[in-house]
């Protein structure tokens, strides 16, 4: 880690000019992570992203042609969804799904969906319902990719797998208004599905009507008769960024199924140039009524007007309900030097903490393709972004070990000062239960445990939980933990501060 660096940057890979990366954390074991990059590169880590091994993805039946999307289910299996280039077939004639059951080290030959020659299938994404591991995929179908003929259309398609990616349902068109095939503002693209807490399927995309939304309440069998308008995209989703050969502001949709305060809220993130061609910004809208109505766009980047923020992606930590964003950012420069920034929202998209995550800037070149997106994954306060960097003409993909504690508290270093305090326990001594009373003076990540007189943990009340300023009370029932009569200690611990209080339990 560089001196003064808060979020350690990790090189994932630099062989074969990787770009357009995707990353995902295994929720069953957050030390396991898998990443992918164009055209056919995969990477896996077994130590929470500190070290990576690279491999070449091969599908003998379907071929591999980029647009990587990595996801994982509740069995710990990973899936690599991508475009095709089959030995017997046409370029991008289907969407391919390959599966790994060993943490990304090896992959099966894959299954496919959407084969409909001579039409092309592009830009797919998947979300998984963790209650049953049903997989939902949405993507764009082109009648004739790149055609300017008015008769050629683009549409949003949907397919699902209920058998762990072995087979897929027939593709279903879900959009009402088609786009053109130019692969620009009037093409329908950016369909990223999101599963709701009740198994709902939500998806938004960009196109000739701006940002629109659709949903299914029956596992994808039926969809709305009329897509719901969400927001304008002034300047369109296909815009110019100096030094970038192709850039877009396509949307990303997520839904909170954490069970927390914002459970069921749907969020859509994108970027556009409504404030001018020299002032691309990152935006968020949200819906709390199943997508029927939407908030006004909220600006996520917090810098003064006039600089470029582009290639945004968003993920939701389903353990906490926090929203995490990543994008390229030029707020610190008057030229095309580029940093990578992130943001987090802990209050349902009402406010955002921005922070720089890259340890050095870089200068992209318009003759070097960067891909069409960045990516980020988060689970239970383990957060890993992924981005492309250009140095000395060479492309590489990177992640960062995001220090969530520093981000949420807003400080790089915590002095051992009383930013939380313990108040009096009551009753003490106690015969069955007692109340732990404490005051938090600033945003903090705290852990509360109970120890016996030998220093052994006998109960964990919470661990690395985010607190805002305020007074809190925790009920502690000794019988729940099978404790014997005797002396114990509460320990409330945060960064550089550990406060203890003795209690006496008498059966």
TORPA-167734 format. One record per residue (C-alpha): residue number from 1; residue in three letters; x, y, z. Coordinates in steps of 0.2 Angstrom, whole numbers, plus 2048, in hexadecimal, padded with zeros to 3 digits. Layout:
% TORPA-167734
(atom NUM; 'ALA'; (X; Y; Z))
...
***
This chain:
% TORPA-167734
(atom 1; 'UNK'; (800; 800; 800))
(atom 2; 'UNK'; (807; 811; 7FC))
(atom 3; 'UNK'; (80A; 81E; 80A))
(atom 4; 'UNK'; (7FA; 826; 80F))
(atom 5; 'UNK'; (7F0; 81B; 804))
(atom 6; 'UNK'; (7DF; 815; 80C))
(atom 7; 'UNK'; (7D9; 809; 7FF))
(atom 8; 'UNK'; (7E6; 7FD; 7F9))
(atom 9; 'UNK'; (7E6; 7FB; 7E6))
(atom 10; 'UNK'; (7E9; 7E9; 7DF))
(atom 11; 'UNK'; (7EE; 7E5; 7CE))
(atom 12; 'UNK'; (7E2; 7D7; 7C8))
(atom 13; 'UNK'; (7EA; 7D4; 7B6))
(atom 14; 'UNK'; (7F3; 7DD; 7A8))
(atom 15; 'UNK'; (7F5; 7CF; 79C))
(atom 16; 'UNK'; (7ED; 7D0; 78B))
(atom 17; 'UNK'; (7E6; 7E2; 78D))
(atom 18; 'UNK'; (7D8; 7DF; 798))
(atom 19; 'UNK'; (7C9; 7EB; 799))
(atom 20; 'UNK'; (7B6; 7EC; 79C))
(atom 21; 'UNK'; (7B8; 7E3; 7AD))
(atom 22; 'UNK'; (7AB; 7DB; 7B8))
(atom 23; 'UNK'; (7AD; 7D4; 7CA))
(atom 24; 'UNK'; (7A3; 7CB; 7D7))
(atom 25; 'UNK'; (7A5; 7C5; 7E9))
(atom 26; 'UNK'; (79F; 7B4; 7EF))
(atom 27; 'UNK'; (792; 7B8; 7FC))
(atom 28; 'UNK'; (795; 7A6; 804))
(atom 29; 'UNK'; (7A8; 7AA; 806))
(atom 30; 'UNK'; (7AD; 7BC; 803))
(atom 31; 'UNK'; (7BF; 7B7; 801))
(atom 32; 'UNK'; (7BA; 7B0; 7F0))
(atom 33; 'UNK'; (7B9; 7BC; 7E2))
(atom 34; 'UNK'; (7B8; 7BA; 7CF))
(atom 35; 'UNK'; (7BB; 7C7; 7C2))
(atom 36; 'UNK'; (7BA; 7C8; 7AF))
(atom 37; 'UNK'; (7C0; 7D3; 7A1))
(atom 38; 'UNK'; (7BF; 7D4; 78E))
(atom 39; 'UNK'; (7C0; 7CA; 784))
(atom 40; 'UNK'; (7C2; 7BA; 78D))
(atom 41; 'UNK'; (7CC; 7BC; 79D))
(atom 42; 'UNK'; (7C7; 7B6; 7AE))
(atom 43; 'UNK'; (7CF; 7B9; 7BF))
(atom 44; 'UNK'; (7CC; 7B1; 7D0))
(atom 45; 'UNK'; (7D2; 7B5; 7E2))
(atom 46; 'UNK'; (7D0; 7AB; 7F2))
(atom 47; 'UNK'; (7D7; 7B8; 7FD))
(atom 48; 'UNK'; (7CA; 7C6; 7FC))
(atom 49; 'UNK'; (7D2; 7CE; 7EC))
(atom 50; 'UNK'; (7E4; 7D0; 7F3))
(atom 51; 'UNK'; (7EB; 7C4; 7E6))
(atom 52; 'UNK'; (7E4; 7BE; 7D5))
(atom 53; 'UNK'; (7E7; 7B0; 7C8))
(atom 54; 'UNK'; (7E2; 7B3; 7B6))
(atom 55; 'UNK'; (7DB; 7A6; 7AA))
(atom 56; 'UNK'; (7D4; 7A6; 798))
(atom 57; 'UNK'; (7C2; 7A2; 796))
(atom 58; 'UNK'; (7BE; 795; 789))
(atom 59; 'UNK'; (7AD; 78F; 782))
(atom 60; 'UNK'; (7AF; 783; 774))
(atom 61; 'UNK'; (79D; 783; 770))
(atom 62; 'UNK'; (799; 796; 771))
(atom 63; 'UNK'; (7A9; 79F; 771))
(atom 64; 'UNK'; (7AD; 7AE; 77C))
(atom 65; 'UNK'; (7AB; 7C0; 776))
(atom 66; 'UNK'; (7AB; 7CC; 785))
(atom 67; 'UNK'; (79E; 7D6; 78F))
(atom 68; 'UNK'; (7A3; 7CD; 79F))
(atom 69; 'UNK'; (796; 7CC; 7AD))
(atom 70; 'UNK'; (79B; 7C2; 7BC))
(atom 71; 'UNK'; (78E; 7BC; 7C9))
(atom 72; 'UNK'; (78D; 7AF; 7D7))
(atom 73; 'UNK'; (77F; 7A5; 7DF))
(atom 74; 'UNK'; (77C; 79F; 7F1))
(atom 75; 'UNK'; (785; 78E; 7EE))
(atom 76; 'UNK'; (795; 798; 7EA))
(atom 77; 'UNK'; (795; 794; 7D7))
(atom 78; 'UNK'; (79B; 7A2; 7CC))
(atom 79; 'UNK'; (793; 7A6; 7BB))
(atom 80; 'UNK'; (79C; 7AF; 7AC))
(atom 81; 'UNK'; (78F; 7B7; 7A0))
(atom 82; 'UNK'; (796; 7BD; 790))
(atom 83; 'UNK'; (794; 7BF; 77D))
(atom 84; 'UNK'; (797; 7B2; 770))
(atom 85; 'UNK'; (7A2; 7AE; 761))
(atom 86; 'UNK'; (79E; 79C; 75E))
(atom 87; 'UNK'; (7A8; 791; 752))
(atom 88; 'UNK'; (798; 78C; 749))
(atom 89; 'UNK'; (78D; 79C; 749))
(atom 90; 'UNK'; (78E; 7AE; 749))
(atom 91; 'UNK'; (797; 7BC; 753))
(atom 92; 'UNK'; (78D; 7C0; 763))
(atom 93; 'UNK'; (77E; 7B5; 75D))
(atom 94; 'UNK'; (77A; 7B0; 76F))
(atom 95; 'UNK'; (77D; 7B4; 782))
(atom 96; 'UNK'; (788; 7A7; 78A))
(atom 97; 'UNK'; (789; 7A2; 79D))
(atom 98; 'UNK'; (798; 798; 7A3))
(atom 99; 'UNK'; (798; 791; 7B5))
(atom 100; 'UNK'; (7A6; 78E; 7C2))
(atom 101; 'UNK'; (7A4; 784; 7D2))
(atom 102; 'UNK'; (7B6; 785; 7D8))
(atom 103; 'UNK'; (7B7; 798; 7DB))
(atom 104; 'UNK'; (7BB; 79D; 7C9))
(atom 105; 'UNK'; (7CA; 791; 7C6))
(atom 106; 'UNK'; (7C1; 787; 7B8))
(atom 107; 'UNK'; (7B1; 78A; 7AE))
(atom 108; 'UNK'; (7A5; 77F; 7A5))
(atom 109; 'UNK'; (7A2; 781; 792))
(atom 110; 'UNK'; (792; 78A; 795))
(atom 111; 'UNK'; (780; 78C; 790))
(atom 112; 'UNK'; (778; 799; 786))
(atom 113; 'UNK'; (768; 7A3; 783))
(atom 114; 'UNK'; (761; 7AF; 776))
(atom 115; 'UNK'; (767; 7A6; 766))
(atom 116; 'UNK'; (75D; 7AE; 758))
(atom 117; 'UNK'; (767; 7B0; 748))
(atom 118; 'UNK'; (76B; 7BB; 73F))
(atom 119; 'UNK'; (768; 7C7; 74E))
(atom 120; 'UNK'; (775; 7CC; 75A))
(atom 121; 'UNK'; (775; 7CA; 76D))
(atom 122; 'UNK'; (77E; 7D7; 777))
(atom 123; 'UNK'; (782; 7DF; 788))
(atom 124; 'UNK'; (77A; 7D2; 794))
(atom 125; 'UNK'; (779; 7D3; 7A7))
(atom 126; 'UNK'; (773; 7C7; 7B5))
(atom 127; 'UNK'; (76C; 7C7; 7C6))
(atom 128; 'UNK'; (768; 7B8; 7D1))
(atom 129; 'UNK'; (759; 7B6; 7DD))
(atom 130; 'UNK'; (762; 7B0; 7ED))
(atom 131; 'UNK'; (753; 7A7; 7F3))
(atom 132; 'UNK'; (753; 79A; 7E6))
(atom 133; 'UNK'; (762; 79E; 7DB))
(atom 134; 'UNK'; (757; 7A2; 7CB))
(atom 135; 'UNK'; (762; 7AC; 7BF))
(atom 136; 'UNK'; (75B; 7BA; 7B5))
(atom 137; 'UNK'; (763; 7C1; 7A6))
(atom 138; 'UNK'; (75F; 7D1; 79B))
(atom 139; 'UNK'; (768; 7D7; 78C))
(atom 140; 'UNK'; (766; 7E0; 77B))
(atom 141; 'UNK'; (762; 7D7; 76B))
(atom 142; 'UNK'; (767; 7E0; 75A))
(atom 143; 'UNK'; (75E; 7DC; 74A))
(atom 144; 'UNK'; (76E; 7E1; 742))
(atom 145; 'UNK'; (77C; 7E9; 74D))
(atom 146; 'UNK'; (781; 7FA; 747))
(atom 147; 'UNK'; (774; 7FB; 739))
(atom 148; 'UNK'; (76C; 80D; 736))
(atom 149; 'UNK'; (75D; 805; 72D))
(atom 150; 'UNK'; (74D; 80B; 735))
(atom 151; 'UNK'; (746; 7F9; 733))
(atom 152; 'UNK'; (754; 7F2; 73F))
(atom 153; 'UNK'; (750; 7F3; 751))
(atom 154; 'UNK'; (757; 7EF; 762))
(atom 155; 'UNK'; (74D; 7E8; 770))
(atom 156; 'UNK'; (750; 7E2; 782))
(atom 157; 'UNK'; (74F; 7CF; 785))
(atom 158; 'UNK'; (74D; 7C5; 795))
(atom 159; 'UNK'; (751; 7B3; 799))
(atom 160; 'UNK'; (753; 7A9; 7A9))
(atom 161; 'UNK'; (75B; 799; 7B0))
(atom 162; 'UNK'; (754; 78F; 7BE))
(atom 163; 'UNK'; (761; 781; 7BD))
(atom 164; 'UNK'; (771; 78A; 7C2))
(atom 165; 'UNK'; (775; 790; 7B0))
(atom 166; 'UNK'; (773; 77F; 7A7))
(atom 167; 'UNK'; (765; 785; 79D))
(atom 168; 'UNK'; (75B; 795; 799))
(atom 169; 'UNK'; (749; 79A; 795))
(atom 170; 'UNK'; (745; 7A0; 783))
(atom 171; 'UNK'; (749; 7B2; 781))
(atom 172; 'UNK'; (73B; 7BE; 784))
(atom 173; 'UNK'; (73A; 7D0; 77E))
(atom 174; 'UNK'; (735; 7DB; 78D))
(atom 175; 'UNK'; (736; 7ED; 786))
(atom 176; 'UNK'; (727; 7F6; 77E))
(atom 177; 'UNK'; (731; 803; 774))
(atom 178; 'UNK'; (73F; 7FD; 769))
(atom 179; 'UNK'; (74F; 806; 765))
(atom 180; 'UNK'; (75A; 807; 756))
(atom 181; 'UNK'; (769; 7FC; 752))
(atom 182; 'UNK'; (777; 80A; 751))
(atom 183; 'UNK'; (77D; 806; 763))
(atom 184; 'UNK'; (77B; 818; 769))
(atom 185; 'UNK'; (76E; 823; 772))
(atom 186; 'UNK'; (75E; 81C; 769))
(atom 187; 'UNK'; (764; 80A; 76B))
(atom 188; 'UNK'; (75C; 801; 77A))
(atom 189; 'UNK'; (76A; 7FB; 786))
(atom 190; 'UNK'; (770; 7FA; 798))
(atom 191; 'UNK'; (764; 7ED; 79E))
(atom 192; 'UNK'; (76A; 7E7; 7AF))
(atom 193; 'UNK'; (75E; 7DD; 7B9))
(atom 194; 'UNK'; (75B; 7DE; 7CB))
(atom 195; 'UNK'; (752; 7D2; 7D6))
(atom 196; 'UNK'; (746; 7D9; 7E4))
(atom 197; 'UNK'; (743; 7D2; 7F5))
(atom 198; 'UNK'; (733; 7C9; 7F0))
(atom 199; 'UNK'; (73B; 7C1; 7E0))
(atom 200; 'UNK'; (736; 7D0; 7D5))
(atom 201; 'UNK'; (741; 7D3; 7C6))
(atom 202; 'UNK'; (745; 7E5; 7C2))
(atom 203; 'UNK'; (74E; 7EC; 7B3))
(atom 204; 'UNK'; (751; 7FD; 7AB))
(atom 205; 'UNK'; (75A; 802; 79B))
(atom 206; 'UNK'; (75E; 811; 791))
(atom 207; 'UNK'; (757; 815; 77F))
(atom 208; 'UNK'; (74D; 821; 775))
(atom 209; 'UNK'; (741; 825; 783))
(atom 210; 'UNK'; (74F; 828; 78F))
(atom 211; 'UNK'; (750; 81D; 79F))
(atom 212; 'UNK'; (742; 811; 7A0))
(atom 213; 'UNK'; (73D; 803; 7AC))
(atom 214; 'UNK'; (734; 7F2; 7AC))
(atom 215; 'UNK'; (730; 7E5; 7B8))
(atom 216; 'UNK'; (729; 7D3; 7BA))
(atom 217; 'UNK'; (721; 7CC; 7CA))
(atom 218; 'UNK'; (720; 7BA; 7C4))
(atom 219; 'UNK'; (731; 7B5; 7C0))
(atom 220; 'UNK'; (733; 7BD; 7AF))
(atom 221; 'UNK'; (723; 7B5; 7A7))
(atom 222; 'UNK'; (71A; 7C5; 7A5))
(atom 223; 'UNK'; (720; 7D8; 7A5))
(atom 224; 'UNK'; (717; 7E9; 7A5))
(atom 225; 'UNK'; (70C; 7ED; 796))
(atom 226; 'UNK'; (715; 7FE; 796))
(atom 227; 'UNK'; (726; 802; 79C))
(atom 228; 'UNK'; (728; 80F; 7A9))
(atom 229; 'UNK'; (731; 820; 7A5))
(atom 230; 'UNK'; (73E; 823; 7B2))
(atom 231; 'UNK'; (749; 832; 7AD))
(atom 232; 'UNK'; (74F; 83C; 79E))
(atom 233; 'UNK'; (762; 839; 799))
(atom 234; 'UNK'; (766; 84A; 792))
(atom 235; 'UNK'; (774; 848; 785))
(atom 236; 'UNK'; (770; 836; 783))
(atom 237; 'UNK'; (779; 827; 78A))
(atom 238; 'UNK'; (786; 827; 77D))
(atom 239; 'UNK'; (791; 836; 780))
(atom 240; 'UNK'; (7A3; 83C; 77D))
(atom 241; 'UNK'; (7B1; 83C; 78A))
(atom 242; 'UNK'; (7C2; 842; 785))
(atom 243; 'UNK'; (7CF; 834; 784))
(atom 244; 'UNK'; (7C1; 827; 784))
(atom 245; 'UNK'; (7BE; 81E; 773))
(atom 246; 'UNK'; (7AC; 819; 778))
(atom 247; 'UNK'; (7A3; 81E; 788))
(atom 248; 'UNK'; (791; 81C; 78E))
(atom 249; 'UNK'; (786; 820; 79D))
(atom 250; 'UNK'; (77C; 810; 79D))
(atom 251; 'UNK'; (771; 80C; 7AC))
(atom 252; 'UNK'; (774; 7FF; 7BA))
(atom 253; 'UNK'; (765; 7F9; 7C4))
(atom 254; 'UNK'; (766; 7F2; 7D6))
(atom 255; 'UNK'; (759; 7EE; 7E3))
(atom 256; 'UNK'; (75B; 7ED; 7F6))
(atom 257; 'UNK'; (756; 7DC; 7FD))
(atom 258; 'UNK'; (761; 7DE; 80D))
(atom 259; 'UNK'; (752; 7DF; 818))
(atom 260; 'UNK'; (757; 7EF; 81F))
(atom 261; 'UNK'; (750; 801; 820))
(atom 262; 'UNK'; (74F; 802; 80D))
(atom 263; 'UNK'; (74A; 7F0; 808))
(atom 264; 'UNK'; (741; 7F0; 7F7))
(atom 265; 'UNK'; (748; 801; 7F1))
(atom 266; 'UNK'; (74D; 800; 7DF))
(atom 267; 'UNK'; (75C; 80B; 7D9))
(atom 268; 'UNK'; (762; 80F; 7C8))
(atom 269; 'UNK'; (773; 817; 7C5))
(atom 270; 'UNK'; (77A; 81F; 7B5))
(atom 271; 'UNK'; (784; 82E; 7AE))
(atom 272; 'UNK'; (780; 83B; 7A2))
(atom 273; 'UNK'; (784; 84D; 79C))
(atom 274; 'UNK'; (775; 856; 7A1))
(atom 275; 'UNK'; (780; 864; 7A8))
(atom 276; 'UNK'; (78B; 865; 798))
(atom 277; 'UNK'; (797; 85B; 78D))
(atom 278; 'UNK'; (7A5; 860; 799))
(atom 279; 'UNK'; (79C; 85B; 7A9))
(atom 280; 'UNK'; (796; 849; 7A8))
(atom 281; 'UNK'; (78F; 844; 7B9))
(atom 282; 'UNK'; (789; 834; 7C2))
(atom 283; 'UNK'; (777; 833; 7C7))
(atom 284; 'UNK'; (76B; 828; 7D1))
(atom 285; 'UNK'; (758; 826; 7D2))
(atom 286; 'UNK'; (74E; 81B; 7DD))
(atom 287; 'UNK'; (73D; 814; 7E0))
(atom 288; 'UNK'; (735; 80E; 7F0))
(atom 289; 'UNK'; (725; 808; 7E8))
(atom 290; 'UNK'; (72B; 7FA; 7DC))
(atom 291; 'UNK'; (730; 806; 7CE))
(atom 292; 'UNK'; (71F; 80E; 7CC))
(atom 293; 'UNK'; (726; 81F; 7D0))
(atom 294; 'UNK'; (738; 826; 7D1))
(atom 295; 'UNK'; (741; 834; 7D9))
(atom 296; 'UNK'; (74A; 842; 7D0))
(atom 297; 'UNK'; (75C; 83E; 7CB))
(atom 298; 'UNK'; (768; 840; 7D9))
(atom 299; 'UNK'; (77A; 845; 7D5))
(atom 300; 'UNK'; (786; 838; 7DD))
(atom 301; 'UNK'; (797; 841; 7DA))
(atom 302; 'UNK'; (79A; 84F; 7E6))
(atom 303; 'UNK'; (7A7; 85A; 7DD))
(atom 304; 'UNK'; (7A4; 86B; 7D6))
(atom 305; 'UNK'; (79C; 86D; 7C5))
(atom 306; 'UNK'; (7A7; 86B; 7B5))
(atom 307; 'UNK'; (7B0; 85B; 7B6))
(atom 308; 'UNK'; (7AE; 84A; 7AE))
(atom 309; 'UNK'; (7A7; 83A; 7B8))
(atom 310; 'UNK'; (7A3; 82B; 7AD))
(atom 311; 'UNK'; (7A2; 818; 7AB))
(atom 312; 'UNK'; (798; 817; 7BB))
(atom 313; 'UNK'; (793; 806; 7C3))
(atom 314; 'UNK'; (789; 803; 7D3))
(atom 315; 'UNK'; (787; 7F4; 7DF))
(atom 316; 'UNK'; (77C; 7F1; 7EE))
(atom 317; 'UNK'; (783; 7E8; 7FE))
(atom 318; 'UNK'; (774; 7DD; 802))
(atom 319; 'UNK'; (77B; 7DA; 813))
(atom 320; 'UNK'; (77A; 7ED; 818))
(atom 321; 'UNK'; (770; 7F5; 80A))
(atom 322; 'UNK'; (77E; 801; 806))
(atom 323; 'UNK'; (780; 807; 7F4))
(atom 324; 'UNK'; (792; 807; 7ED))
(atom 325; 'UNK'; (797; 810; 7DD))
(atom 326; 'UNK'; (7A6; 811; 7D2))
(atom 327; 'UNK'; (7AB; 81C; 7C4))
(atom 328; 'UNK'; (7B9; 825; 7BB))
(atom 329; 'UNK'; (7BC; 837; 7C1))
(atom 330; 'UNK'; (7C5; 847; 7BB))
(atom 331; 'UNK'; (7C1; 853; 7C9))
(atom 332; 'UNK'; (7D3; 855; 7CE))
(atom 333; 'UNK'; (7DA; 85A; 7BD))
(atom 334; 'UNK'; (7D8; 866; 7AF))
(atom 335; 'UNK'; (7DC; 859; 7A1))
(atom 336; 'UNK'; (7D8; 847; 79E))
(atom 337; 'UNK'; (7E1; 840; 7AD))
(atom 338; 'UNK'; (7D5; 834; 7B5))
(atom 339; 'UNK'; (7D2; 82D; 7C6))
(atom 340; 'UNK'; (7C6; 820; 7CD))
(atom 341; 'UNK'; (7BA; 825; 7DA))
(atom 342; 'UNK'; (7AD; 81C; 7E4))
(atom 343; 'UNK'; (79E; 822; 7EE))
(atom 344; 'UNK'; (793; 819; 7FB))
(atom 345; 'UNK'; (782; 81D; 801))
(atom 346; 'UNK'; (77C; 816; 812))
(atom 347; 'UNK'; (76B; 81F; 812))
(atom 348; 'UNK'; (762; 818; 803))
(atom 349; 'UNK'; (76A; 824; 7F6))
(atom 350; 'UNK'; (766; 834; 7FF))
(atom 351; 'UNK'; (778; 839; 802))
(atom 352; 'UNK'; (789; 833; 7FC))
(atom 353; 'UNK'; (79B; 832; 802))
(atom 354; 'UNK'; (7A7; 834; 7F4))
(atom 355; 'UNK'; (7B9; 82E; 7F5))
(atom 356; 'UNK'; (7C8; 82A; 7E9))
(atom 357; 'UNK'; (7CC; 818; 7E8))
(atom 358; 'UNK'; (7DA; 818; 7DB))
(atom 359; 'UNK'; (7EC; 81A; 7E1))
(atom 360; 'UNK'; (7F2; 823; 7D1))
(atom 361; 'UNK'; (7EA; 82C; 7C2))
(atom 362; 'UNK'; (7EC; 827; 7B0))
(atom 363; 'UNK'; (7E9; 82F; 79F))
(atom 364; 'UNK'; (7DE; 824; 793))
(atom 365; 'UNK'; (7E0; 825; 780))
(atom 366; 'UNK'; (7D2; 825; 774))
(atom 367; 'UNK'; (7DB; 818; 769))
(atom 368; 'UNK'; (7DA; 80C; 778))
(atom 369; 'UNK'; (7C9; 804; 77B))
(atom 370; 'UNK'; (7C5; 804; 78E))
(atom 371; 'UNK'; (7B5; 7FA; 78D))
(atom 372; 'UNK'; (7A4; 800; 791))
(atom 373; 'UNK'; (7A3; 7FF; 7A4))
(atom 374; 'UNK'; (7AC; 7FD; 7B5))
(atom 375; 'UNK'; (7A4; 7F2; 7C3))
(atom 376; 'UNK'; (7A3; 7F0; 7D5))
(atom 377; 'UNK'; (79E; 7E2; 7E1))
(atom 378; 'UNK'; (799; 7E3; 7F4))
(atom 379; 'UNK'; (794; 7D7; 801))
(atom 380; 'UNK'; (794; 7DA; 814))
(atom 381; 'UNK'; (7A0; 7E9; 814))
(atom 382; 'UNK'; (7AC; 7E0; 808))
(atom 383; 'UNK'; (7AD; 7EC; 7F9))
(atom 384; 'UNK'; (7B7; 7E9; 7E9))
(atom 385; 'UNK'; (7B6; 7F5; 7DA))
(atom 386; 'UNK'; (7BE; 7F0; 7CA))
(atom 387; 'UNK'; (7C5; 7FC; 7BC))
(atom 388; 'UNK'; (7D0; 7FD; 7AD))
(atom 389; 'UNK'; (7E0; 808; 7AD))
(atom 390; 'UNK'; (7EC; 80D; 79F))
(atom 391; 'UNK'; (7FE; 80F; 7A3))
(atom 392; 'UNK'; (80C; 811; 796))
(atom 393; 'UNK'; (800; 80B; 789))
(atom 394; 'UNK'; (7FC; 7FB; 793))
(atom 395; 'UNK'; (7EB; 7F6; 799))
(atom 396; 'UNK'; (7E8; 7EE; 7AA))
(atom 397; 'UNK'; (7D9; 7EB; 7B6))
(atom 398; 'UNK'; (7DA; 7EF; 7C8))
(atom 399; 'UNK'; (7D0; 7EE; 7D8))
(atom 400; 'UNK'; (7D2; 7F6; 7E9))
(atom 401; 'UNK'; (7D0; 7F0; 7FB))
(atom 402; 'UNK'; (7C3; 7FC; 800))
(atom 403; 'UNK'; (7C5; 801; 812))
(atom 404; 'UNK'; (7B3; 803; 817))
(atom 405; 'UNK'; (7B6; 809; 828))
(atom 406; 'UNK'; (7C0; 818; 821))
(atom 407; 'UNK'; (7B3; 81C; 815))
(atom 408; 'UNK'; (7A4; 81C; 821))
(atom 409; 'UNK'; (7AD; 825; 82E))
(atom 410; 'UNK'; (7B4; 832; 822))
(atom 411; 'UNK'; (7C5; 831; 82A))
(atom 412; 'UNK'; (7D5; 829; 824))
(atom 413; 'UNK'; (7DC; 827; 836))
(atom 414; 'UNK'; (7D2; 826; 847))
(atom 415; 'UNK'; (7DB; 82D; 856))
(atom 416; 'UNK'; (7D7; 823; 866))
(atom 417; 'UNK'; (7CA; 830; 86C))
(atom 418; 'UNK'; (7B9; 82D; 873))
(atom 419; 'UNK'; (7AE; 82D; 863))
(atom 420; 'UNK'; (7A3; 821; 86C))
(atom 421; 'UNK'; (7A0; 81F; 87F))
(atom 422; 'UNK'; (799; 812; 88A))
(atom 423; 'UNK'; (78B; 816; 896))
(atom 424; 'UNK'; (785; 80D; 8A6))
(atom 425; 'UNK'; (77E; 7FB; 8A3))
(atom 426; 'UNK'; (76E; 7F7; 8AC))
(atom 427; 'UNK'; (76B; 7ED; 8B5))
(atom 428; 'UNK'; (77C; 7E8; 8BC))
(atom 429; 'UNK'; (77D; 7DB; 8C3))
(atom 430; 'UNK'; (76F; 7D2; 8B9))
(atom 431; 'UNK'; (766; 7C2; 8BA))
(atom 432; 'UNK'; (760; 7BF; 8A8))
(atom 433; 'UNK'; (763; 7CE; 89D))
(atom 434; 'UNK'; (76B; 7DF; 89D))
(atom 435; 'UNK'; (76C; 7EE; 892))
(atom 436; 'UNK'; (77C; 7F5; 88A))
(atom 437; 'UNK'; (77A; 808; 888))
(atom 438; 'UNK'; (787; 812; 87D))
(atom 439; 'UNK'; (788; 822; 874))
(atom 440; 'UNK'; (790; 824; 863))
(atom 441; 'UNK'; (797; 835; 85F))
(atom 442; 'UNK'; (79C; 833; 84D))
(atom 443; 'UNK'; (799; 827; 83E))
(atom 444; 'UNK'; (7A2; 817; 843))
(atom 445; 'UNK'; (7A4; 805; 840))
(atom 446; 'UNK'; (7A2; 7FC; 851))
(atom 447; 'UNK'; (7A3; 7EA; 858))
(atom 448; 'UNK'; (79A; 7E5; 868))
(atom 449; 'UNK'; (7A0; 7D5; 870))
(atom 450; 'UNK'; (79E; 7CD; 881))
(atom 451; 'UNK'; (7AE; 7C4; 889))
(atom 452; 'UNK'; (7B0; 7BA; 898))
(atom 453; 'UNK'; (7BE; 7BD; 8A5))
(atom 454; 'UNK'; (7CA; 7B3; 89B))
(atom 455; 'UNK'; (7C8; 7BE; 88C))
(atom 456; 'UNK'; (7BE; 7B1; 882))
(atom 457; 'UNK'; (7B0; 7B8; 877))
(atom 458; 'UNK'; (79F; 7B1; 87E))
(atom 459; 'UNK'; (794; 7BB; 873))
(atom 460; 'UNK'; (794; 7C6; 864))
(atom 461; 'UNK'; (786; 7D3; 864))
(atom 462; 'UNK'; (78C; 7DB; 853))
(atom 463; 'UNK'; (79C; 7DD; 849))
(atom 464; 'UNK'; (7A1; 7EB; 83E))
(atom 465; 'UNK'; (790; 7F4; 83E))
(atom 466; 'UNK'; (78E; 805; 838))
(atom 467; 'UNK'; (788; 812; 845))
(atom 468; 'UNK'; (782; 824; 842))
(atom 469; 'UNK'; (784; 830; 851))
(atom 470; 'UNK'; (777; 82C; 85F))
(atom 471; 'UNK'; (773; 822; 86F))
(atom 472; 'UNK'; (770; 810; 86D))
(atom 473; 'UNK'; (76B; 802; 879))
(atom 474; 'UNK'; (76E; 7EF; 877))
(atom 475; 'UNK'; (765; 7E1; 880))
(atom 476; 'UNK'; (770; 7D3; 886))
(atom 477; 'UNK'; (768; 7C3; 88C))
(atom 478; 'UNK'; (775; 7B8; 894))
(atom 479; 'UNK'; (76A; 7A8; 893))
(atom 480; 'UNK'; (76A; 7A9; 880))
(atom 481; 'UNK'; (77C; 7A6; 880))
(atom 482; 'UNK'; (77C; 798; 88E))
(atom 483; 'UNK'; (787; 7A2; 89A))
(atom 484; 'UNK'; (78B; 79D; 8AB))
(atom 485; 'UNK'; (78A; 7A9; 8BA))
(atom 486; 'UNK'; (799; 7B4; 8BB))
(atom 487; 'UNK'; (7A2; 7C4; 8B6))
(atom 488; 'UNK'; (7A3; 7C9; 8A3))
(atom 489; 'UNK'; (7A8; 7D8; 899))
(atom 490; 'UNK'; (79F; 7E2; 88B))
(atom 491; 'UNK'; (7AC; 7E8; 87E))
(atom 492; 'UNK'; (7A7; 7F6; 872))
(atom 493; 'UNK'; (7B4; 7F7; 865))
(atom 494; 'UNK'; (7B8; 803; 857))
(atom 495; 'UNK'; (7C7; 809; 84E))
(atom 496; 'UNK'; (7D5; 80C; 85B))
(atom 497; 'UNK'; (7C9; 80C; 869))
(atom 498; 'UNK'; (7C2; 7FE; 874))
(atom 499; 'UNK'; (7B7; 802; 883))
(atom 500; 'UNK'; (7B3; 7F4; 890))
(atom 501; 'UNK'; (7A6; 7F3; 89E))
(atom 502; 'UNK'; (7A5; 7E5; 8AB))
(atom 503; 'UNK'; (794; 7DD; 8AE))
(atom 504; 'UNK'; (78F; 7CF; 8BB))
(atom 505; 'UNK'; (783; 7C1; 8B6))
(atom 506; 'UNK'; (77A; 7B8; 8C4))
(atom 507; 'UNK'; (76E; 7AA; 8C0))
***
